[in-house]
Amino acid sequence: MTTTPTGGTPEYDPFIAPAPPPPMPEVGRPAPFPKPRPLSVPAKVSIVLGVVAALGLGSLAAWGISRSSGFAAVEAGKCLYLTDEAGGNQGYTTAGCTSSRATFRVDEVRTGSSDCRSADYVQFELYASSSSKRAEKTLCLALNVETGDCLRDVVHETRIAKVRCTDISAEARATVMSGSSAVCMPEDTELRYTGPPVRTVCLRPTGENI
């Protein structure tokens, strides 16, 4: 490399030396992807007429097809759990109300396709066959829980189940209060059932002092 008479570095001469490379632009850290919002505990439930479909987080819908040889008769006060059936339909299996598998209690059996007295029920329509256009009955299903019960898969009516509160899959813990004037904590999901008996179920997310 040549030097100036004073020993310094010569100034850049475009005729005798290549141009220095342009400075590299500063590259910042890539912006992180936004984290998805956590799943909410479910609860407000509503019917989809003739279609099994989730209505978004926090909603449940159910459509059953009752066949005389396939399903046991149900009446108010009995308990059951829901299952996925062939063809995208849902069925039910009866169980004792004290059984851990009994996730729903039938509060009322209504004739035809009918709204339940509270929007917090899972309305389960029963049809005579897959070709039937009109429901024969509607079951008004309430969560079959007692104070202290913990649940997993609370947004899936066919997968919801009772588990130990220490189970890693536990998502919510239930508190059951009598009457319709009971008030849940702000962080709870509140379900009001007209019964009988009239009761309010509060579902508190795990981690919220359970």
Backbone as numpy.savetxt, mean C-alpha at the origin, in Angstrom:
# Nx Ny Nz CAx CAy CAz Cx Cy Cz
64.94 23.08 -24.18 64.09 24.28 -24.18 64.98 25.51 -24.18
64.66 26.53 -25.04 65.45 27.76 -25.09 65.12 28.66 -23.94
66.04 29.56 -23.62 65.82 30.51 -22.55 66.11 31.91 -23.05
65.61 32.88 -22.38 65.87 34.29 -22.71 67.25 34.64 -22.19
67.77 35.76 -22.64 69.10 36.16 -22.12 69.12 36.27 -20.61
68.02 36.54 -20.03 68.00 36.66 -18.57 67.78 35.32 -17.90
67.66 34.27 -18.68 67.48 32.94 -18.11 66.04 32.55 -17.90
65.10 33.42 -18.26 63.69 33.09 -18.06 63.11 32.30 -19.21
61.92 31.90 -19.08 61.22 31.16 -20.13 60.76 32.11 -21.20
61.01 31.84 -22.46 60.59 32.78 -23.52 59.08 32.85 -23.61
58.61 34.01 -24.08 57.17 34.13 -24.29 56.75 33.20 -25.43
55.52 32.87 -25.44 55.00 31.96 -26.47 55.09 32.59 -27.85
55.69 31.88 -28.78 55.79 32.31 -30.17 55.05 31.30 -31.02
53.95 31.68 -31.65 53.15 30.69 -32.41 53.87 30.08 -33.57
55.03 30.70 -34.05 55.74 30.17 -35.20 56.78 29.12 -34.83
57.14 29.05 -33.54 58.19 28.11 -33.17 57.75 27.09 -32.13
56.58 27.22 -31.63 56.13 26.27 -30.61 54.63 26.06 -30.74
54.16 24.84 -30.45 52.70 24.60 -30.52 51.97 25.36 -29.42
50.75 25.68 -29.71 49.93 26.39 -28.72 49.68 25.49 -27.52
49.69 26.08 -26.34 49.38 25.26 -25.15 47.94 24.78 -25.19
47.68 23.62 -24.64 46.29 23.11 -24.66 45.37 24.02 -23.85
44.13 24.15 -24.28 43.17 24.99 -23.51 42.93 24.36 -22.14
42.67 25.21 -21.18 42.41 24.65 -19.83 41.18 23.76 -19.82
41.22 22.65 -19.06 40.08 21.75 -18.95 38.97 22.40 -18.14
37.74 22.33 -18.61 36.65 22.90 -17.81 36.46 22.11 -16.53
36.07 22.82 -15.50 35.81 22.15 -14.23 34.56 21.30 -14.35
34.67 20.07 -13.90 33.54 19.14 -13.97 33.02 18.92 -12.56
31.77 19.29 -12.35 31.20 19.10 -11.03 30.70 17.69 -10.84
30.36 17.34 -9.61 29.79 16.02 -9.32 28.42 15.91 -9.94
28.11 14.77 -10.54 26.78 14.63 -11.15 25.69 14.76 -10.09
24.58 15.38 -10.50 23.46 15.56 -9.56 22.85 14.20 -9.24
22.62 13.91 -7.98 22.03 12.60 -7.63 20.58 12.50 -8.08
20.14 11.27 -8.35 18.74 11.06 -8.68 17.90 11.30 -7.43
16.74 11.89 -7.60 15.90 12.10 -6.41 15.46 10.77 -5.82
15.45 10.69 -4.52 15.01 9.45 -3.87 13.50 9.31 -3.99
13.01 8.10 -4.23 11.56 7.92 -4.29 10.95 8.15 -2.92
9.75 8.66 -2.91 9.05 8.88 -1.65 8.72 7.54 -1.02
8.83 7.43 0.29 8.53 6.15 0.94 7.06 5.78 0.77
6.80 4.48 0.75 5.42 4.02 0.64 4.64 4.43 1.87
3.44 4.91 1.64 2.61 5.29 2.77 1.86 4.07 3.28
1.47 4.11 4.53 0.62 3.04 5.02 -0.73 3.22 4.37
-1.47 2.16 4.11 -2.63 2.31 3.30 -3.74 2.83 4.11
-4.73 3.02 3.36 -5.83 2.84 4.13 -7.09 3.22 3.56
-7.18 4.40 2.94 -8.47 4.73 2.38 -8.73 3.76 1.23
-9.86 3.09 1.28 -10.12 2.03 0.32 -11.38 2.33 -0.47
-11.41 1.91 -1.70 -12.59 2.18 -2.51 -12.74 1.10 -3.56
-13.93 1.00 -4.13 -14.23 -0.07 -5.07 -13.94 0.35 -6.50
-13.44 -0.53 -7.30 -13.34 -0.33 -8.74 -14.36 -1.26 -9.36
-15.35 -0.71 -10.02 -16.45 -1.51 -10.51 -15.98 -2.42 -11.65
-16.01 -3.72 -11.39 -15.71 -4.69 -12.42 -14.24 -4.83 -12.76
-13.35 -4.15 -12.08 -11.94 -4.22 -12.40 -11.13 -4.31 -11.12
-10.13 -5.21 -11.11 -9.22 -5.28 -9.98 -8.09 -4.31 -10.28
-7.98 -3.26 -9.51 -6.93 -2.28 -9.78 -6.62 -1.50 -8.54
-5.35 -1.20 -8.34 -4.95 -0.35 -7.24 -5.23 1.09 -7.64
-5.71 1.90 -6.72 -6.02 3.28 -7.02 -4.91 4.20 -6.52
-3.68 3.71 -6.50 -2.58 4.52 -6.01 -2.22 4.09 -4.60
-1.10 4.60 -4.10 -0.67 4.24 -2.77 -1.73 4.64 -1.76
-1.94 3.75 -0.81 -2.91 4.05 0.22 -4.31 3.65 -0.16
-4.49 2.97 -1.27 -5.82 2.56 -1.68 -5.84 1.07 -1.95
-6.99 0.47 -1.68 -7.18 -0.93 -1.95 -8.48 -1.09 -2.74
-8.50 -2.04 -3.65 -9.73 -2.35 -4.36 -9.83 -3.86 -4.49
-11.03 -4.38 -4.50 -11.18 -5.83 -4.59 -12.39 -6.17 -5.42
-12.28 -7.23 -6.20 -13.40 -7.73 -7.00 -13.39 -9.23 -6.91
-14.41 -9.81 -6.34 -14.45 -11.26 -6.18 -15.44 -11.90 -7.12
-15.21 -13.14 -7.45 -16.17 -13.94 -8.20 -16.56 -15.13 -7.35
-17.80 -15.19 -6.97 -18.26 -16.25 -6.09 -18.84 -17.39 -6.92
-18.34 -18.59 -6.70 -18.91 -19.78 -7.33 -19.43 -20.68 -6.23
-20.58 -21.24 -6.43 -21.23 -22.01 -5.35 -20.34 -23.14 -4.86
-19.51 -23.71 -5.75 -18.67 -24.83 -5.34 -17.29 -24.38 -4.90
-16.96 -23.10 -5.14 -15.60 -22.66 -4.89 -15.39 -21.90 -3.60
-16.42 -21.21 -3.10 -16.25 -20.37 -1.94 -17.30 -20.67 -0.87
-16.86 -20.60 0.38 -17.79 -20.82 1.48 -18.69 -19.61 1.67
-19.88 -19.85 2.17 -20.81 -18.76 2.44 -20.27 -17.90 3.58
-20.51 -16.60 3.49 -20.04 -15.69 4.53 -21.21 -14.86 5.03
-21.08 -14.39 6.26 -22.08 -13.52 6.85 -21.37 -12.52 7.75
-22.10 -11.50 8.16 -21.51 -10.47 9.01 -20.95 -11.09 10.29
-19.77 -10.65 10.67 -19.12 -11.17 11.86 -18.10 -12.25 11.58
-18.11 -12.81 10.36 -17.13 -13.82 9.99 -15.85 -13.16 9.49
-14.76 -13.93 9.47 -13.47 -13.40 9.02 -12.92 -14.22 7.86
-12.01 -13.61 7.11 -11.47 -14.26 5.92 -10.17 -13.57 5.52
-9.53 -14.15 4.51 -8.41 -13.48 3.86 -8.60 -13.60 2.35
-8.02 -12.67 1.61 -8.20 -12.60 0.17 -7.02 -13.23 -0.55
-7.29 -13.80 -1.70 -6.26 -14.46 -2.50 -6.42 -14.07 -3.96
-5.32 -14.11 -4.71 -5.37 -13.88 -6.15 -5.83 -15.16 -6.83
-6.73 -15.00 -7.78 -7.28 -16.14 -8.51 -6.89 -16.04 -9.99
-7.12 -17.11 -10.71 -6.85 -17.12 -12.15 -7.71 -16.09 -12.86
-7.17 -15.52 -13.92 -7.94 -14.56 -14.70 -7.93 -13.16 -14.14
-7.06 -12.89 -13.16 -6.99 -11.55 -12.62 -8.04 -11.22 -11.59
-8.82 -12.23 -11.18 -9.85 -12.01 -10.17 -9.28 -12.29 -8.78
-10.08 -12.04 -7.80 -9.70 -12.32 -6.43 -10.75 -13.20 -5.76
-10.28 -14.05 -4.87 -11.18 -14.91 -4.12 -10.95 -14.73 -2.63
-11.72 -15.44 -1.83 -11.54 -15.35 -0.39 -11.56 -16.74 0.22
-10.94 -16.87 1.37 -10.96 -18.10 2.15 -11.35 -17.73 3.58
-12.35 -18.39 4.11 -12.79 -18.08 5.47 -11.78 -18.60 6.49
-11.72 -17.94 7.63 -10.81 -18.34 8.71 -11.39 -17.83 10.02
-11.04 -18.50 11.10 -11.48 -18.03 12.40 -10.92 -16.65 12.69
-11.71 -15.80 13.33 -11.28 -14.42 13.53 -10.05 -14.31 14.42
-9.75 -15.34 15.21 -8.55 -15.31 16.05 -7.32 -15.83 15.31
-7.51 -16.34 14.10 -6.39 -16.85 13.32 -5.53 -15.69 12.81
-4.23 -15.90 12.77 -3.34 -14.86 12.26 -3.53 -14.64 10.76
-4.15 -15.59 10.08 -4.37 -15.46 8.64 -5.60 -14.62 8.32
-6.49 -14.45 9.30 -7.74 -13.72 9.07 -7.46 -12.23 9.09
-7.23 -11.65 7.94 -6.87 -10.24 7.87 -8.07 -9.31 7.72
-9.23 -9.85 7.34 -10.41 -9.02 7.17 -11.60 -9.62 7.93
-12.45 -8.73 8.41 -13.71 -9.10 9.08 -14.86 -8.57 8.25
-15.87 -9.41 8.03 -17.05 -8.98 7.29 -17.97 -8.22 8.25
-18.07 -6.92 8.06 -18.96 -6.13 8.92 -20.38 -6.14 8.40
-20.53 -6.29 7.09 -21.87 -6.23 6.51 -21.88 -6.94 5.16
-22.98 -7.60 4.83 -23.19 -8.19 3.51 -24.37 -7.46 2.89
-24.12 -6.78 1.78 -25.16 -5.99 1.12 -25.58 -6.67 -0.18
-26.82 -6.46 -0.56 -27.37 -7.07 -1.77 -26.94 -6.30 -3.00
-26.52 -7.04 -4.03 -26.11 -6.42 -5.27 -24.82 -5.64 -5.14
-24.57 -4.76 -6.10 -23.41 -3.88 -6.06 -23.80 -2.65 -5.27
-23.19 -2.49 -4.11 -23.65 -1.44 -3.19 -22.48 -0.83 -2.45
-22.54 0.47 -2.21 -21.51 1.13 -1.41 -21.68 0.76 0.05
-20.55 0.57 0.73 -20.58 0.34 2.17 -20.80 1.68 2.88
-21.09 1.61 4.16 -21.44 2.83 4.90 -20.23 3.69 5.25
-19.05 3.18 5.01 -17.83 3.96 5.20 -16.91 3.70 4.03
-16.24 4.75 3.57 -15.32 4.60 2.44 -14.06 3.85 2.83
-13.86 3.56 4.12 -12.66 2.88 4.57 -12.76 1.36 4.46
-13.93 0.84 4.06 -14.07 -0.59 3.85 -13.49 -1.00 2.50
-12.97 -2.22 2.44 -12.72 -2.86 1.15 -14.05 -3.45 0.70
-14.55 -2.99 -0.43 -15.83 -3.48 -0.95 -15.55 -4.62 -1.92
-15.99 -5.80 -1.56 -15.66 -7.00 -2.31 -16.94 -7.53 -2.94
-17.01 -7.44 -4.27 -18.23 -7.83 -4.98 -18.19 -9.31 -5.36
-19.31 -9.95 -5.19 -19.43 -11.37 -5.51 -20.32 -11.56 -6.73
-19.80 -12.29 -7.70 -20.53 -12.57 -8.94 -20.80 -14.06 -9.05
-21.89 -14.42 -9.70 -22.24 -15.83 -9.84 -21.28 -16.55 -10.75
-20.73 -15.86 -11.74 -19.79 -16.47 -12.69 -18.99 -15.37 -13.34
-17.96 -15.76 -14.08 -17.10 -14.77 -14.73 -17.83 -14.00 -15.82
-18.94 -14.55 -16.31 -19.70 -13.88 -17.37 -20.81 -12.99 -16.82
-21.03 -13.04 -15.52 -22.10 -12.24 -14.92 -21.78 -10.76 -15.02
-22.79 -9.97 -15.31 -22.63 -8.53 -15.45 -23.01 -7.79 -14.18
-23.73 -8.42 -13.30 -24.23 -7.74 -12.11 -23.83 -8.53 -10.86
-23.30 -7.82 -9.88 -22.89 -8.48 -8.63 -24.11 -8.95 -7.85
-23.97 -10.12 -7.23 -25.05 -10.63 -6.39 -24.99 -10.04 -4.98
-23.77 -9.88 -4.47 -23.60 -9.36 -3.12 -22.34 -8.50 -3.06
-22.28 -7.66 -2.05 -21.07 -6.88 -1.75 -20.71 -7.11 -0.29
-19.48 -7.55 -0.06 -18.98 -7.73 1.30 -18.25 -6.46 1.72
-18.59 -5.93 2.89 -17.90 -4.77 3.43 -16.85 -5.29 4.42
-15.59 -5.21 4.01 -14.49 -5.84 4.75 -13.69 -4.79 5.52
-13.54 -5.03 6.82 -12.71 -4.17 7.68 -11.46 -4.94 8.07
-10.39 -4.23 8.34 -9.19 -4.89 8.85 -9.52 -5.61 10.15
-9.15 -6.86 10.24 -9.38 -7.65 11.45 -8.14 -7.56 12.33
-8.06 -6.50 13.12 -6.89 -6.28 13.96 -7.32 -5.90 15.37
-6.41 -6.12 16.31 -6.56 -5.67 17.68 -5.40 -4.75 18.01
-5.55 -3.99 19.07 -4.49 -3.09 19.49 -3.20 -3.88 19.72
-2.12 -3.40 19.12 -0.82 -4.07 19.26 -0.46 -4.95 18.09
-1.42 -5.29 17.21 -1.11 -6.11 16.04 -0.25 -5.30 15.07
0.73 -5.96 14.45 1.56 -5.33 13.43 1.31 -5.99 12.08
1.43 -5.22 11.01 1.08 -5.67 9.68 2.21 -5.40 8.70
2.28 -6.25 7.68 3.17 -6.03 6.55 2.34 -5.98 5.28
2.92 -5.45 4.22 2.25 -5.36 2.91 0.87 -4.72 3.04
0.84 -3.59 3.73 -0.47 -3.00 4.04 -1.18 -2.40 2.83
-0.48 -2.20 1.72 -1.15 -1.65 0.54 -1.62 -2.74 -0.42
-1.47 -4.01 -0.06 -1.88 -5.11 -0.95 -2.91 -5.97 -0.23
-4.14 -5.90 -0.69 -5.21 -6.60 0.03 -5.06 -8.12 0.02
-4.33 -8.68 -0.95 -4.14 -10.13 -0.96 -2.85 -10.57 -0.29
-1.95 -9.63 0.02 -0.68 -9.98 0.65 -0.54 -9.45 2.07
-1.46 -8.61 2.48 -1.39 -8.06 3.83 -1.42 -9.20 4.85
-0.63 -9.10 5.88 -0.53 -10.18 6.86 -0.10 -9.62 8.21
-0.47 -10.35 9.26 -0.03 -9.99 10.60 1.33 -10.61 10.86
2.22 -9.82 11.44 3.57 -10.29 11.76 3.95 -9.79 13.14
5.02 -10.36 13.68 5.54 -9.85 14.94 6.03 -8.42 14.74
5.85 -7.60 15.76 6.26 -6.20 15.63 7.77 -6.06 15.51
8.51 -7.11 15.92 9.96 -7.09 15.78 10.42 -7.57 14.41
9.47 -8.05 13.60 9.81 -8.54 12.26 10.24 -7.36 11.39
11.31 -7.56 10.61 11.83 -6.49 9.77 10.81 -6.04 8.72
9.85 -6.92 8.39 8.86 -6.57 7.37 7.67 -5.80 7.92
7.58 -5.63 9.24 6.45 -4.92 9.85 6.44 -3.47 9.36
5.28 -3.02 8.90 5.15 -1.68 8.37 4.29 -0.77 9.24
3.35 -1.34 9.97 2.44 -0.52 10.76 1.94 -1.30 11.96
1.63 -0.55 13.01 1.06 -1.15 14.22 -0.32 -0.56 14.45
-1.27 -1.41 14.82 -2.66 -0.99 14.95 -3.02 -0.62 16.38
-3.85 0.40 16.49 -4.52 0.75 17.74 -6.00 0.82 17.43
-6.82 0.09 18.18 -8.25 0.04 17.93 -8.98 0.72 19.08
-9.84 1.68 18.73 -10.61 2.41 19.73 -12.09 2.32 19.39
-12.92 2.20 20.40 -14.37 2.09 20.17 -14.95 3.47 19.89
-16.04 3.46 19.12 -16.73 4.70 18.81 -16.21 5.38 17.57
-16.95 6.36 17.09 -16.59 7.07 15.87 -15.94 8.42 16.13
-15.87 8.83 17.39 -15.31 10.15 17.71 -13.84 10.08 18.09
-13.27 8.87 18.16 -11.86 8.71 18.50 -11.00 9.38 17.43
-9.89 9.93 17.85 -9.00 10.64 16.93 -7.61 10.01 16.98
-7.07 9.68 15.82 -5.72 9.11 15.73 -4.69 10.23 15.78
-3.43 9.85 15.99 -2.34 10.80 15.95 -2.13 11.28 14.51
-1.56 12.49 14.32 -1.42 13.04 12.96 -0.63 12.13 12.02
0.35 11.38 12.55 1.18 10.53 11.68 0.51 9.20 11.35
-0.64 8.92 11.96 -1.33 7.65 11.74 -2.23 7.69 10.51
-2.52 6.52 9.98 -3.58 6.36 9.01 -4.84 5.97 9.77
-5.91 6.67 9.51 -7.14 6.51 10.29 -8.21 5.79 9.48
-8.75 4.72 10.03 -9.83 3.97 9.40 -11.03 3.95 10.33
-12.18 4.34 9.81 -13.40 4.36 10.63 -14.39 3.33 10.09
-14.82 2.44 10.96 -15.74 1.38 10.58 -17.05 1.55 11.34
-18.14 1.41 10.60 -19.47 1.60 11.19 -19.97 0.37 11.93
-19.25 -0.77 11.73 -19.59 -1.97 12.49 -20.89 -2.63 12.07
-21.56 -3.25 13.05 -21.17 -3.23 14.46 -19.97 -4.15 14.75
-19.17 -3.77 15.78 -19.26 -2.53 16.57 -18.61 -1.36 15.84
-19.05 -0.15 16.17 -18.44 1.06 15.63 -17.04 1.20 16.24
-16.04 1.42 15.40 -14.68 1.49 15.91 -13.79 2.30 14.96
-12.68 2.77 15.51 -11.68 3.51 14.75 -10.36 2.76 14.87
-9.71 2.52 13.73 -8.42 1.84 13.71 -7.36 2.85 13.29
-6.33 2.98 14.11 -5.20 3.85 13.79 -4.00 2.98 13.41
-3.44 3.22 12.26 -2.27 2.48 11.79 -1.07 3.41 11.86
-0.15 3.09 12.78 1.03 3.92 12.94 2.22 3.28 12.25
2.94 4.04 11.41 4.11 3.47 10.73 5.14 2.95 11.73
5.83 1.91 11.37 6.90 1.41 12.24 7.94 2.49 12.40
8.57 2.49 13.57 9.52 3.56 13.87 8.89 4.72 14.58
7.55 4.79 14.59 6.84 5.87 15.27 6.43 5.39 16.65
7.40 5.12 17.50 7.13 4.72 18.88 6.29 3.45 18.98
6.62 2.45 18.16 5.86 1.21 18.26 6.59 0.24 19.18
